[in-house]
Amino acid sequence: MEKRRLGQQNNVGVIGLGIEHLKKKPSKEITKIIKEAITNEVNYIDLIWSYPYIVKAIGEATKKNREKVFLAAHLGSCYRGDKYVRSRVVKKCKEIFDEVLENLGTNYVDVVNFHYVNNSDWNKISNPDGVFDLAKDLVAEGKAHSIGLSTHSIEIVKKVAEIPEINSIIYQTSMANHQYSERNTAFQMCAENGKSIVAMKVFAKGKLLQNRRKVK
């Protein structure tokens, strides 16, 4: 597996594993999938969900090789009962983050991401005493090693490209948008400022794998 630098960390495999598709899988199957990925040198695992049964299954899979994997958690990916909710409330985000650490059986994550940021809520995150300050506190406490962000907005990518504390950005990247000039401009800004790009939806949510399917 080719390794690259991610934010401030080295030796991260170029192929990572997202867990969005594991939401309805049984715990044993989740653990099996994570272990299989690690066996094949996939060492970047994105923890988009905070549901306890998923996180505990991942913790079970990584407990014997925690130092070999890079875990990326999401501040703001919360749940109420069995329903996913997105939150910008600092108290709720911290509560869920601490729960994720406990269920993983670890005392830190390698990356803490601002979850699914759009144009309308960046101010909520970056305001004094907002989630941004929480993320910086987590880094200072050693509970996270770097700060990242996930977004579907190219304007957000541009906006945070010059913010020193943010080391990595998750953005949709595939053959379907290689000719999108704004994306390329934003990525150039990231490169110039030492930001790593984590590509999501690299198969355009599977559409690039479907015969005779047009991707708009």
HELIX and SHEET records of a PDB file:
HELIX    1   1 GLU A   20  LEU A   22  5                                   3    
HELIX    2   2 SER A   27  THR A   39  1                                  13    
HELIX    3   3 PRO A   52  THR A   62  1                                  11    
HELIX    4   4 ARG A   66  LYS A   68  5                                   3    
HELIX    5   5 VAL A   90  LEU A  104  1                                  15    
HELIX    6   6 TRP A  122  SER A  126  1                                   5    
HELIX    7   7 VAL A  131  ALA A  140  1                                  10    
HELIX    8   8 ILE A  154  VAL A  160  1                                   7    
HELIX    9   9 MET A  175  ASN A  177  5                                   3    
HELIX   10  10 SER A  181  GLU A  192  1                                  12    
HELIX   11  11 LYS A  207  LEU A  209  5                                   3    
SHEET    1   A 2 LYS A   3  LEU A   6  0                                        
SHEET    2   A 2 GLN A   9  GLY A  13 -1                                        
SHEET    1   B 7 LEU A  17  GLY A  18  0                                        
SHEET    2   B 7 TYR A  44  LEU A  47  1                                        
SHEET    3   B 7 PHE A  70  LEU A  75  1                                        
SHEET    4   B 7 VAL A 111  VAL A 117  1                                        
SHEET    5   B 7 ILE A 147  THR A 151  1                                        
SHEET    6   B 7 ILE A 166  GLN A 172  1                                        
SHEET    7   B 7 SER A 196  MET A 200  1                                        
SHEET    1   C 2 SER A  77  ARG A  80  0                                        
SHEET    2   C 2 LYS A  83  ARG A  86 -1                                        
END                                                                             
